[in-house]
Each structure stands twice: as C-alpha cells, then as structure tokens.
Amino acid sequence: MSYETLTTCLTEAERIPNDRPLLQTRTKWTQGRRDLQVRGPVLIIGDTCARNNWPEGLVVSFDPGGDGLWKQAKIRTWKGTIIRGIRKICLLEGADDRKVEDRETFQSDCG
C-alpha cells in the first residue's frame, strides 16, 4: 500500500465520525407554536379543582397590558363570561381540528 493510498484511507475514516451531527435537533424550538386565538377552545386552570375537572371555555377577546402584550382574556363558559389572566388558561391540543363555531355548550364538574 502506497503512502498516498494510506493517507486517502485515513482521511476517509476520519471523515465518517465528523459527518454526524454532534447534537440532536430539538423539535421544541424548531417547530412552530400555536398561539391563543379568539374563539379558540381553552381550559381554565382552577386552583381548587383537580386537573381533569378544569372548566372548558372559548376565548371571546384579549385585553393587552401597558406593553402591548396580552395580559388577560375574556372567556365564555357554560356558566357565563369570566376574565382570566393568560397564565391561568391552557390552550387545548387538537383545537384546529374542531369546528369551534358550532360548539355552544360546555360541560364541567368544577364550579
């Protein structure tokens, strides 16, 4: 085996591990994120209720704070309309698949 062939083989062997990425791609930061929308279904986080008893509602409107970011949302539930801080509501997964306009009744076990 000549020196040139040996150098070529070693270069190819060195290239193989360097072609693999050192870190895995984190999908949490590379995929788009859905934001809250008007008429979007949400769960209202309750401090006194178990998580599976949180009431469900539809966002009616948002109230911006002094910095222009949303601070509160007006939410329509089966009991009436409430105003809740953005940190106390949870966007429902799969909400894009449902027809929100047709949904008029809500069920809840938690008051």
Phi and psi in radians as a Rosetta constraint file:
Dihedral C 1 N 2 CA 2 C 2 CIRCULARHARMONIC -1.409 0.35
Dihedral N 2 CA 2 C 2 N 3 CIRCULARHARMONIC 2.898 0.35
Dihedral C 2 N 3 CA 3 C 3 CIRCULARHARMONIC -1.105 0.35
Dihedral N 3 CA 3 C 3 N 4 CIRCULARHARMONIC -0.682 0.35
Dihedral C 3 N 4 CA 4 C 4 CIRCULARHARMONIC -1.153 0.35
Dihedral N 4 CA 4 C 4 N 5 CIRCULARHARMONIC -0.710 0.35
Dihedral C 4 N 5 CA 5 C 5 CIRCULARHARMONIC -1.164 0.35
Dihedral N 5 CA 5 C 5 N 6 CIRCULARHARMONIC -0.726 0.35
Dihedral C 5 N 6 CA 6 C 6 CIRCULARHARMONIC -1.107 0.35
Dihedral N 6 CA 6 C 6 N 7 CIRCULARHARMONIC -0.736 0.35
Dihedral C 6 N 7 CA 7 C 7 CIRCULARHARMONIC -1.121 0.35
Dihedral N 7 CA 7 C 7 N 8 CIRCULARHARMONIC -0.704 0.35
Dihedral C 7 N 8 CA 8 C 8 CIRCULARHARMONIC -1.113 0.35
Dihedral N 8 CA 8 C 8 N 9 CIRCULARHARMONIC -0.758 0.35
Dihedral C 8 N 9 CA 9 C 9 CIRCULARHARMONIC -1.118 0.35
Dihedral N 9 CA 9 C 9 N 10 CIRCULARHARMONIC -0.745 0.35
Dihedral C 9 N 10 CA 10 C 10 CIRCULARHARMONIC -1.159 0.35
Dihedral N 10 CA 10 C 10 N 11 CIRCULARHARMONIC -0.655 0.35
Dihedral C 10 N 11 CA 11 C 11 CIRCULARHARMONIC -1.128 0.35
Dihedral N 11 CA 11 C 11 N 12 CIRCULARHARMONIC -0.737 0.35
Dihedral C 11 N 12 CA 12 C 12 CIRCULARHARMONIC -1.128 0.35
Dihedral N 12 CA 12 C 12 N 13 CIRCULARHARMONIC -0.714 0.35
Dihedral C 12 N 13 CA 13 C 13 CIRCULARHARMONIC -1.165 0.35
Dihedral N 13 CA 13 C 13 N 14 CIRCULARHARMONIC -0.606 0.35
Dihedral C 13 N 14 CA 14 C 14 CIRCULARHARMONIC -1.269 0.35
Dihedral N 14 CA 14 C 14 N 15 CIRCULARHARMONIC -0.529 0.35
Dihedral C 14 N 15 CA 15 C 15 CIRCULARHARMONIC -1.225 0.35
Dihedral N 15 CA 15 C 15 N 16 CIRCULARHARMONIC -0.575 0.35
Dihedral C 15 N 16 CA 16 C 16 CIRCULARHARMONIC -1.034 0.35
Dihedral N 16 CA 16 C 16 N 17 CIRCULARHARMONIC -0.928 0.35
Dihedral C 16 N 17 CA 17 C 17 CIRCULARHARMONIC -1.199 0.35
Dihedral N 17 CA 17 C 17 N 18 CIRCULARHARMONIC -0.451 0.35
Dihedral C 17 N 18 CA 18 C 18 CIRCULARHARMONIC -1.350 0.35
Dihedral N 18 CA 18 C 18 N 19 CIRCULARHARMONIC -0.262 0.35
Dihedral C 18 N 19 CA 19 C 19 CIRCULARHARMONIC -1.359 0.35
Dihedral N 19 CA 19 C 19 N 20 CIRCULARHARMONIC -0.404 0.35
Dihedral C 19 N 20 CA 20 C 20 CIRCULARHARMONIC -1.368 0.35
Dihedral N 20 CA 20 C 20 N 21 CIRCULARHARMONIC 2.465 0.35
Dihedral C 20 N 21 CA 21 C 21 CIRCULARHARMONIC -1.208 0.35
Dihedral N 21 CA 21 C 21 N 22 CIRCULARHARMONIC 2.534 0.35
Dihedral C 21 N 22 CA 22 C 22 CIRCULARHARMONIC -1.331 0.35
Dihedral N 22 CA 22 C 22 N 23 CIRCULARHARMONIC -0.565 0.35
Dihedral C 22 N 23 CA 23 C 23 CIRCULARHARMONIC -2.083 0.35
Dihedral N 23 CA 23 C 23 N 24 CIRCULARHARMONIC 2.612 0.35
Dihedral C 23 N 24 CA 24 C 24 CIRCULARHARMONIC -1.394 0.35
Dihedral N 24 CA 24 C 24 N 25 CIRCULARHARMONIC 2.612 0.35
Dihedral C 24 N 25 CA 25 C 25 CIRCULARHARMONIC -1.264 0.35
Dihedral N 25 CA 25 C 25 N 26 CIRCULARHARMONIC 2.253 0.35
Dihedral C 25 N 26 CA 26 C 26 CIRCULARHARMONIC -1.601 0.35
Dihedral N 26 CA 26 C 26 N 27 CIRCULARHARMONIC 1.917 0.35
Dihedral C 26 N 27 CA 27 C 27 CIRCULARHARMONIC -1.214 0.35
Dihedral N 27 CA 27 C 27 N 28 CIRCULARHARMONIC -0.336 0.35
Dihedral C 27 N 28 CA 28 C 28 CIRCULARHARMONIC -1.048 0.35
Dihedral N 28 CA 28 C 28 N 29 CIRCULARHARMONIC -0.632 0.35
Dihedral C 28 N 29 CA 29 C 29 CIRCULARHARMONIC -1.787 0.35
Dihedral N 29 CA 29 C 29 N 30 CIRCULARHARMONIC -0.168 0.35
Dihedral C 29 N 30 CA 30 C 30 CIRCULARHARMONIC -1.725 0.35
Dihedral N 30 CA 30 C 30 N 31 CIRCULARHARMONIC -0.333 0.35
Dihedral C 30 N 31 CA 31 C 31 CIRCULARHARMONIC -1.604 0.35
Dihedral N 31 CA 31 C 31 N 32 CIRCULARHARMONIC 2.653 0.35
Dihedral C 31 N 32 CA 32 C 32 CIRCULARHARMONIC -1.173 0.35
Dihedral N 32 CA 32 C 32 N 33 CIRCULARHARMONIC 2.712 0.35
Dihedral C 32 N 33 CA 33 C 33 CIRCULARHARMONIC -2.066 0.35
Dihedral N 33 CA 33 C 33 N 34 CIRCULARHARMONIC 2.383 0.35
Dihedral C 33 N 34 CA 34 C 34 CIRCULARHARMONIC -1.424 0.35
Dihedral N 34 CA 34 C 34 N 35 CIRCULARHARMONIC 2.425 0.35
Dihedral C 34 N 35 CA 35 C 35 CIRCULARHARMONIC -1.810 0.35
Dihedral N 35 CA 35 C 35 N 36 CIRCULARHARMONIC 2.902 0.35
Dihedral C 35 N 36 CA 36 C 36 CIRCULARHARMONIC -1.146 0.35
Dihedral N 36 CA 36 C 36 N 37 CIRCULARHARMONIC 2.514 0.35
Dihedral C 36 N 37 CA 37 C 37 CIRCULARHARMONIC -2.327 0.35
Dihedral N 37 CA 37 C 37 N 38 CIRCULARHARMONIC 2.738 0.35
Dihedral C 37 N 38 CA 38 C 38 CIRCULARHARMONIC -1.126 0.35
Dihedral N 38 CA 38 C 38 N 39 CIRCULARHARMONIC 2.426 0.35
Dihedral C 38 N 39 CA 39 C 39 CIRCULARHARMONIC 1.165 0.35
Dihedral N 39 CA 39 C 39 N 40 CIRCULARHARMONIC 0.328 0.35
Dihedral C 39 N 40 CA 40 C 40 CIRCULARHARMONIC -1.561 0.35
Dihedral N 40 CA 40 C 40 N 41 CIRCULARHARMONIC 2.426 0.35
Dihedral C 40 N 41 CA 41 C 41 CIRCULARHARMONIC -1.312 0.35
Dihedral N 41 CA 41 C 41 N 42 CIRCULARHARMONIC 2.383 0.35
Dihedral C 41 N 42 CA 42 C 42 CIRCULARHARMONIC -2.404 0.35
Dihedral N 42 CA 42 C 42 N 43 CIRCULARHARMONIC 2.804 0.35
Dihedral C 42 N 43 CA 43 C 43 CIRCULARHARMONIC -1.806 0.35
Dihedral N 43 CA 43 C 43 N 44 CIRCULARHARMONIC 2.411 0.35
Dihedral C 43 N 44 CA 44 C 44 CIRCULARHARMONIC -1.689 0.35
Dihedral N 44 CA 44 C 44 N 45 CIRCULARHARMONIC 1.998 0.35
Dihedral C 44 N 45 CA 45 C 45 CIRCULARHARMONIC -1.208 0.35
Dihedral N 45 CA 45 C 45 N 46 CIRCULARHARMONIC 2.145 0.35
Dihedral C 45 N 46 CA 46 C 46 CIRCULARHARMONIC -1.889 0.35
Dihedral N 46 CA 46 C 46 N 47 CIRCULARHARMONIC 2.372 0.35
Dihedral C 46 N 47 CA 47 C 47 CIRCULARHARMONIC -1.318 0.35
Dihedral N 47 CA 47 C 47 N 48 CIRCULARHARMONIC -0.472 0.35
Dihedral C 47 N 48 CA 48 C 48 CIRCULARHARMONIC -1.775 0.35
Dihedral N 48 CA 48 C 48 N 49 CIRCULARHARMONIC -0.084 0.35
Dihedral C 48 N 49 CA 49 C 49 CIRCULARHARMONIC -1.822 0.35
Dihedral N 49 CA 49 C 49 N 50 CIRCULARHARMONIC 2.702 0.35
Dihedral C 49 N 50 CA 50 C 50 CIRCULARHARMONIC -1.241 0.35
Dihedral N 50 CA 50 C 50 N 51 CIRCULARHARMONIC 2.708 0.35
Dihedral C 50 N 51 CA 51 C 51 CIRCULARHARMONIC -1.036 0.35
Dihedral N 51 CA 51 C 51 N 52 CIRCULARHARMONIC -0.619 0.35
Dihedral C 51 N 52 CA 52 C 52 CIRCULARHARMONIC -1.366 0.35
Dihedral N 52 CA 52 C 52 N 53 CIRCULARHARMONIC -0.018 0.35
Dihedral C 52 N 53 CA 53 C 53 CIRCULARHARMONIC -1.938 0.35
Dihedral N 53 CA 53 C 53 N 54 CIRCULARHARMONIC 0.147 0.35
Dihedral C 53 N 54 CA 54 C 54 CIRCULARHARMONIC -1.092 0.35
Dihedral N 54 CA 54 C 54 N 55 CIRCULARHARMONIC 2.370 0.35
Dihedral C 54 N 55 CA 55 C 55 CIRCULARHARMONIC -1.242 0.35
Dihedral N 55 CA 55 C 55 N 56 CIRCULARHARMONIC 2.675 0.35
Dihedral C 55 N 56 CA 56 C 56 CIRCULARHARMONIC -1.825 0.35
Dihedral N 56 CA 56 C 56 N 57 CIRCULARHARMONIC 2.622 0.35
Dihedral C 56 N 57 CA 57 C 57 CIRCULARHARMONIC -2.754 0.35
Dihedral N 57 CA 57 C 57 N 58 CIRCULARHARMONIC 3.066 0.35
Dihedral C 57 N 58 CA 58 C 58 CIRCULARHARMONIC -2.045 0.35
Dihedral N 58 CA 58 C 58 N 59 CIRCULARHARMONIC 2.398 0.35
Dihedral C 58 N 59 CA 59 C 59 CIRCULARHARMONIC -1.272 0.35
Dihedral N 59 CA 59 C 59 N 60 CIRCULARHARMONIC 2.214 0.35
Dihedral C 59 N 60 CA 60 C 60 CIRCULARHARMONIC -1.642 0.35
Dihedral N 60 CA 60 C 60 N 61 CIRCULARHARMONIC -0.807 0.35
Dihedral C 60 N 61 CA 61 C 61 CIRCULARHARMONIC -2.803 0.35
Dihedral N 61 CA 61 C 61 N 62 CIRCULARHARMONIC 2.961 0.35
Dihedral C 61 N 62 CA 62 C 62 CIRCULARHARMONIC -2.092 0.35
Dihedral N 62 CA 62 C 62 N 63 CIRCULARHARMONIC 2.572 0.35
Dihedral C 62 N 63 CA 63 C 63 CIRCULARHARMONIC -1.986 0.35
Dihedral N 63 CA 63 C 63 N 64 CIRCULARHARMONIC 1.990 0.35
Dihedral C 63 N 64 CA 64 C 64 CIRCULARHARMONIC -1.341 0.35
Dihedral N 64 CA 64 C 64 N 65 CIRCULARHARMONIC 2.656 0.35
Dihedral C 64 N 65 CA 65 C 65 CIRCULARHARMONIC -1.523 0.35
Dihedral N 65 CA 65 C 65 N 66 CIRCULARHARMONIC -2.945 0.35
Dihedral C 65 N 66 CA 66 C 66 CIRCULARHARMONIC -1.148 0.35
Dihedral N 66 CA 66 C 66 N 67 CIRCULARHARMONIC -0.456 0.35
Dihedral C 66 N 67 CA 67 C 67 CIRCULARHARMONIC -1.591 0.35
Dihedral N 67 CA 67 C 67 N 68 CIRCULARHARMONIC 0.055 0.35
Dihedral C 67 N 68 CA 68 C 68 CIRCULARHARMONIC 1.560 0.35
Dihedral N 68 CA 68 C 68 N 69 CIRCULARHARMONIC -0.116 0.35
Dihedral C 68 N 69 CA 69 C 69 CIRCULARHARMONIC -1.538 0.35
Dihedral N 69 CA 69 C 69 N 70 CIRCULARHARMONIC 2.673 0.35
Dihedral C 69 N 70 CA 70 C 70 CIRCULARHARMONIC -1.172 0.35
Dihedral N 70 CA 70 C 70 N 71 CIRCULARHARMONIC 2.290 0.35
Dihedral C 70 N 71 CA 71 C 71 CIRCULARHARMONIC -2.002 0.35
Dihedral N 71 CA 71 C 71 N 72 CIRCULARHARMONIC -0.629 0.35
Dihedral C 71 N 72 CA 72 C 72 CIRCULARHARMONIC -2.362 0.35
Dihedral N 72 CA 72 C 72 N 73 CIRCULARHARMONIC 2.733 0.35
Dihedral C 72 N 73 CA 73 C 73 CIRCULARHARMONIC -2.287 0.35
Dihedral N 73 CA 73 C 73 N 74 CIRCULARHARMONIC 2.478 0.35
Dihedral C 73 N 74 CA 74 C 74 CIRCULARHARMONIC -1.627 0.35
Dihedral N 74 CA 74 C 74 N 75 CIRCULARHARMONIC 2.138 0.35
Dihedral C 74 N 75 CA 75 C 75 CIRCULARHARMONIC -2.119 0.35
Dihedral N 75 CA 75 C 75 N 76 CIRCULARHARMONIC 2.319 0.35
Dihedral C 75 N 76 CA 76 C 76 CIRCULARHARMONIC -1.666 0.35
Dihedral N 76 CA 76 C 76 N 77 CIRCULARHARMONIC 2.149 0.35
Dihedral C 76 N 77 CA 77 C 77 CIRCULARHARMONIC -2.045 0.35
Dihedral N 77 CA 77 C 77 N 78 CIRCULARHARMONIC -3.117 0.35
Dihedral C 77 N 78 CA 78 C 78 CIRCULARHARMONIC -1.263 0.35
Dihedral N 78 CA 78 C 78 N 79 CIRCULARHARMONIC -0.307 0.35
Dihedral C 78 N 79 CA 79 C 79 CIRCULARHARMONIC -1.610 0.35
Dihedral N 79 CA 79 C 79 N 80 CIRCULARHARMONIC -0.298 0.35
Dihedral C 79 N 80 CA 80 C 80 CIRCULARHARMONIC 2.576 0.35
Dihedral N 80 CA 80 C 80 N 81 CIRCULARHARMONIC -2.860 0.35
Dihedral C 80 N 81 CA 81 C 81 CIRCULARHARMONIC -1.814 0.35
Dihedral N 81 CA 81 C 81 N 82 CIRCULARHARMONIC 2.353 0.35
Dihedral C 81 N 82 CA 82 C 82 CIRCULARHARMONIC -2.257 0.35
Dihedral N 82 CA 82 C 82 N 83 CIRCULARHARMONIC 2.795 0.35
Dihedral C 82 N 83 CA 83 C 83 CIRCULARHARMONIC -1.940 0.35
Dihedral N 83 CA 83 C 83 N 84 CIRCULARHARMONIC 2.211 0.35
Dihedral C 83 N 84 CA 84 C 84 CIRCULARHARMONIC -2.366 0.35
Dihedral N 84 CA 84 C 84 N 85 CIRCULARHARMONIC 2.516 0.35
Dihedral C 84 N 85 CA 85 C 85 CIRCULARHARMONIC -1.118 0.35
Dihedral N 85 CA 85 C 85 N 86 CIRCULARHARMONIC 2.603 0.35
Dihedral C 85 N 86 CA 86 C 86 CIRCULARHARMONIC -1.026 0.35
Dihedral N 86 CA 86 C 86 N 87 CIRCULARHARMONIC -0.578 0.35
Dihedral C 86 N 87 CA 87 C 87 CIRCULARHARMONIC -1.269 0.35
Dihedral N 87 CA 87 C 87 N 88 CIRCULARHARMONIC -0.198 0.35
Dihedral C 87 N 88 CA 88 C 88 CIRCULARHARMONIC -1.864 0.35
Dihedral N 88 CA 88 C 88 N 89 CIRCULARHARMONIC 0.306 0.35
Dihedral C 88 N 89 CA 89 C 89 CIRCULARHARMONIC -2.240 0.35
Dihedral N 89 CA 89 C 89 N 90 CIRCULARHARMONIC 2.676 0.35
Dihedral C 89 N 90 CA 90 C 90 CIRCULARHARMONIC -2.260 0.35
Dihedral N 90 CA 90 C 90 N 91 CIRCULARHARMONIC 2.167 0.35
Dihedral C 90 N 91 CA 91 C 91 CIRCULARHARMONIC -1.207 0.35
Dihedral N 91 CA 91 C 91 N 92 CIRCULARHARMONIC 2.285 0.35
Dihedral C 91 N 92 CA 92 C 92 CIRCULARHARMONIC -1.316 0.35
Dihedral N 92 CA 92 C 92 N 93 CIRCULARHARMONIC 2.384 0.35
Dihedral C 92 N 93 CA 93 C 93 CIRCULARHARMONIC -1.287 0.35
Dihedral N 93 CA 93 C 93 N 94 CIRCULARHARMONIC 2.563 0.35
Dihedral C 93 N 94 CA 94 C 94 CIRCULARHARMONIC 1.283 0.35
Dihedral N 94 CA 94 C 94 N 95 CIRCULARHARMONIC 0.294 0.35
Dihedral C 94 N 95 CA 95 C 95 CIRCULARHARMONIC -1.189 0.35
Dihedral N 95 CA 95 C 95 N 96 CIRCULARHARMONIC -0.427 0.35
Dihedral C 95 N 96 CA 96 C 96 CIRCULARHARMONIC -1.226 0.35
Dihedral N 96 CA 96 C 96 N 97 CIRCULARHARMONIC -0.381 0.35
Dihedral C 96 N 97 CA 97 C 97 CIRCULARHARMONIC -1.421 0.35
Dihedral N 97 CA 97 C 97 N 98 CIRCULARHARMONIC -0.291 0.35
Dihedral C 97 N 98 CA 98 C 98 CIRCULARHARMONIC -1.721 0.35
Dihedral N 98 CA 98 C 98 N 99 CIRCULARHARMONIC 2.717 0.35
Dihedral C 98 N 99 CA 99 C 99 CIRCULARHARMONIC -1.547 0.35
Dihedral N 99 CA 99 C 99 N 100 CIRCULARHARMONIC 1.827 0.35
Dihedral C 99 N 100 CA 100 C 100 CIRCULARHARMONIC -1.278 0.35
Dihedral N 100 CA 100 C 100 N 101 CIRCULARHARMONIC -0.558 0.35
Dihedral C 100 N 101 CA 101 C 101 CIRCULARHARMONIC -1.121 0.35
Dihedral N 101 CA 101 C 101 N 102 CIRCULARHARMONIC -0.555 0.35
Dihedral C 101 N 102 CA 102 C 102 CIRCULARHARMONIC -1.428 0.35
Dihedral N 102 CA 102 C 102 N 103 CIRCULARHARMONIC -0.215 0.35
Dihedral C 102 N 103 CA 103 C 103 CIRCULARHARMONIC -1.560 0.35
Dihedral N 103 CA 103 C 103 N 104 CIRCULARHARMONIC 1.918 0.35
Dihedral C 103 N 104 CA 104 C 104 CIRCULARHARMONIC -1.949 0.35
Dihedral N 104 CA 104 C 104 N 105 CIRCULARHARMONIC -0.379 0.35
Dihedral C 104 N 105 CA 105 C 105 CIRCULARHARMONIC -1.964 0.35
Dihedral N 105 CA 105 C 105 N 106 CIRCULARHARMONIC 2.578 0.35
Dihedral C 105 N 106 CA 106 C 106 CIRCULARHARMONIC -2.242 0.35
Dihedral N 106 CA 106 C 106 N 107 CIRCULARHARMONIC 2.597 0.35
Dihedral C 106 N 107 CA 107 C 107 CIRCULARHARMONIC -2.057 0.35
Dihedral N 107 CA 107 C 107 N 108 CIRCULARHARMONIC 2.470 0.35
Dihedral C 107 N 108 CA 108 C 108 CIRCULARHARMONIC -2.721 0.35
Dihedral N 108 CA 108 C 108 N 109 CIRCULARHARMONIC 2.536 0.35
Dihedral C 108 N 109 CA 109 C 109 CIRCULARHARMONIC -1.769 0.35
Dihedral N 109 CA 109 C 109 N 110 CIRCULARHARMONIC -0.255 0.35
Dihedral C 109 N 110 CA 110 C 110 CIRCULARHARMONIC -1.797 0.35
Dihedral N 110 CA 110 C 110 N 111 CIRCULARHARMONIC 2.348 0.35
